[in-house]
Amino acid sequence: MRPSITLARRGSLLAGSFTSRAAAAGPSPQPSASGQPSDGSRCRVALVQGSSRGLGLEFARQLLQRPDHAVVATCRTPSAARELQELQRQHGSSRLAVVQLDPNDEASIAAAAEHVAAQHSHLDLLVNASGVLHDATMTPETGLARVTMDSLLKCFQVNAAGHILVCKAFAPLLVNAAEAGGATPERPAVIANLSARVGSIGDNQLGGWYSYRASKAAVNQLTKCMALEFERRKQPVACILLHPGTVDTDLSKPFQRNVPPEKLFPRERAVRQLLQIIDRTSMQDTGRFYDWKGTEVEW
Ligand SMILES: NC(=O)c1ccc[n+]([C@@H]2O[C@H](COP(=O)([O-])OP(=O)(O)OC[C@H]3O[C@@H](n4cnc5c(N)ncnc54)[C@H](OP(=O)(O)O)[C@@H]3O)[C@@H](O)[C@H]2O)c1
């Protein structure tokens, strides 16, 4: 088994000595109105799926702070995603494209991939941030008696199937990142699927939350399969799973009462930490599951 890559090995990321790739690369090429840098150098393109709110929205916000990045933010209902629209007003549509994509619907995923491929020749980063734990018809199960077909299927559909089908549709653009001259085994294109520590079977001490836990275990397995396939084909696309910690979003809201304040992360902090991990990802990391500290989580 490969040694786990912690932030200590990666450098003192949390001690402030970390330099992002964008910063390390020196002056950044600025995407022009066409979305390509005006100096002819290569623009980095990041796509965030599930960016209407929560962590996905924060990923889009922080990626836009990198001047050499163009961001594609997808969500189910762009007209209802007011904060995303506001970001687009601030940054302009050449820096931020808002694209409709419903991860429950393969036709919608395919249409979004076609739309993005018409605008961009490659993708450097794909973050799958959509996820469901509860909604109007579903609360996480406290016991076996509460498990239903509906909750199982919804969690699997959104948290596992949606992520892998989005990866499938955008894989050609991620592979193109190598051909566009940007991706190498040391600095690959990256797929980061948001998982959760509760998806770890080895770490499961409490039980409960059957559907959500199982759907996260499923996205872990699907992502591992995909990682092995890219590796076997010698394509520099690293696939990682991330546990963001407990973050103050709509998803965790009903369960925050018992979380000590220091363990409930603001979104800004959580995404900053996850982007540090993504920035340091090489093909050595592919197929691995990291928490927000950069420590590997057991399966
Ligand atoms: N927050 C945490 O403490 C925490 C901890 C561990 C892991 N995570 C994971 O991190 C990811 C982001 O979570 P978050 O905290 O940002 O959640 P959030 O604020 O509730 O946002 C959820 C996102 O998923 C989309 N979504 C929700 N239900 C959906 C459905 N039925 N079909 C398609 N899309 C749906 C939402 O889109 P709409 O706006 O269209 O509904 C939204 O973009 C999730 O995968 C979650 O499991 C979060």
The ligand as a Tripos MOL2 file, in Angstrom:
@<TRIPOS>MOLECULE
LIG
   48    52     1     0     0
SMALL
NO_CHARGES

@<TRIPOS>ATOM
      1 N1        -21.8780   20.0520    4.5630 N.am      1 LIG1
      2 C1        -21.2750   19.0490    5.1300 C.2       1 LIG1
      3 O1        -21.0770   19.0410    6.3780 O.2       1 LIG1
      4 C2        -20.7720   17.8760    4.3280 C.ar      1 LIG1
      5 C3        -20.0410   16.8840    4.9980 C.ar      1 LIG1
      6 C4        -19.5660   15.7900    4.2620 C.ar      1 LIG1
      7 C5        -19.7920   15.7340    2.9060 C.ar      1 LIG1
      8 N2        -20.5170   16.7280    2.2790 N.ar      1 LIG1
      9 C6        -20.7560   16.5680    0.8390 C.3       1 LIG1
     10 O2        -20.3870   17.7490    0.1740 O.3       1 LIG1
     11 C7        -21.2290   17.9280   -0.9780 C.3       1 LIG1
     12 C8        -21.8150   19.3370   -0.9650 C.3       1 LIG1
     13 O3        -22.6880   19.4250    0.1530 O.3       1 LIG1
     14 P1        -23.2050   20.8270    0.7120 P.3       1 LIG1
     15 O4        -22.9700   20.7950    2.1600 O.co2     1 LIG1
     16 O5        -22.6690   21.9240   -0.1150 O.co2     1 LIG1
     17 O6        -24.7780   20.6600    0.4590 O.3       1 LIG1
     18 P2        -25.9100   21.7510    0.0990 P.3       1 LIG1
     19 O7        -25.5250   23.0940    0.5810 O.co2     1 LIG1
     20 O8        -27.1710   21.1360    0.6010 O.co2     1 LIG1
     21 O9        -25.8930   21.7730   -1.5150 O.3       1 LIG1
     22 C9        -26.2550   20.6060   -2.1700 C.3       1 LIG1
     23 C10       -26.0240   20.7420   -3.6580 C.3       1 LIG1
     24 O10       -26.4710   19.5250   -4.2400 O.3       1 LIG1
     25 C11       -27.5690   19.7830   -5.1110 C.3       1 LIG1
     26 N3        -28.6620   18.8260   -4.8810 N.ar      1 LIG1
     27 C12       -29.3700   18.6410   -3.7440 C.ar      1 LIG1
     28 N4        -30.3320   17.7220   -3.9330 N.ar      1 LIG1
     29 C13       -30.2270   17.3370   -5.2150 C.ar      1 LIG1
     30 C14       -30.9610   16.4270   -6.0210 C.ar      1 LIG1
     31 N5        -32.0010   15.7300   -5.5380 N.pl3     1 LIG1
     32 N6        -30.6060   16.2770   -7.2950 N.ar      1 LIG1
     33 C15       -29.5620   16.9730   -7.8090 C.ar      1 LIG1
     34 N7        -28.8420   17.8620   -7.1120 N.ar      1 LIG1
     35 C16       -29.1780   18.0470   -5.8280 C.ar      1 LIG1
     36 C17       -28.0670   21.1570   -4.7680 C.3       1 LIG1
     37 O11       -28.6790   21.7270   -5.9040 O.3       1 LIG1
     38 P3        -30.1230   22.5040   -5.8240 P.3       1 LIG1
     39 O12       -29.8000   23.8670   -5.2880 O.co2     1 LIG1
     40 O13       -30.6000   22.4650   -7.2090 O.co2     1 LIG1
     41 O14       -30.9680   21.7090   -4.8650 O.co2     1 LIG1
     42 C18       -26.7960   21.8540   -4.3060 C.3       1 LIG1
     43 O15       -26.0830   22.3540   -5.4160 O.3       1 LIG1
     44 C19       -22.2530   16.8140   -0.9390 C.3       1 LIG1
     45 O16       -21.8610   15.7620   -1.7800 O.3       1 LIG1
     46 C20       -22.2210   16.3660    0.5040 C.3       1 LIG1
     47 O17       -22.6320   15.0200    0.6500 O.3       1 LIG1
     48 C21       -20.9870   17.7860    2.9560 C.ar      1 LIG1
@<TRIPOS>BOND
     1     1     2 1
     2     2     3 2
     3     2     4 1
     4     4     5 ar
     5     4    48 ar
     6     5     6 ar
     7     6     7 ar
     8     7     8 ar
     9     8     9 1
    10     8    48 ar
    11     9    10 1
    12     9    46 1
    13    10    11 1
    14    11    12 1
    15    11    44 1
    16    12    13 1
    17    13    14 1
    18    14    15 2
    19    14    16 1
    20    14    17 1
    21    17    18 1
    22    18    19 2
    23    18    20 1
    24    18    21 1
    25    21    22 1
    26    22    23 1
    27    23    24 1
    28    23    42 1
    29    24    25 1
    30    25    26 1
    31    25    36 1
    32    26    27 ar
    33    26    35 ar
    34    27    28 ar
    35    28    29 ar
    36    29    30 ar
    37    29    35 ar
    38    30    31 1
    39    30    32 ar
    40    32    33 ar
    41    33    34 ar
    42    34    35 ar
    43    36    37 1
    44    36    42 1
    45    37    38 1
    46    38    39 2
    47    38    40 1
    48    38    41 1
    49    42    43 1
    50    44    45 1
    51    44    46 1
    52    46    47 1
@<TRIPOS>SUBSTRUCTURE
     1 LIG1         1 GROUP 0 **** ****
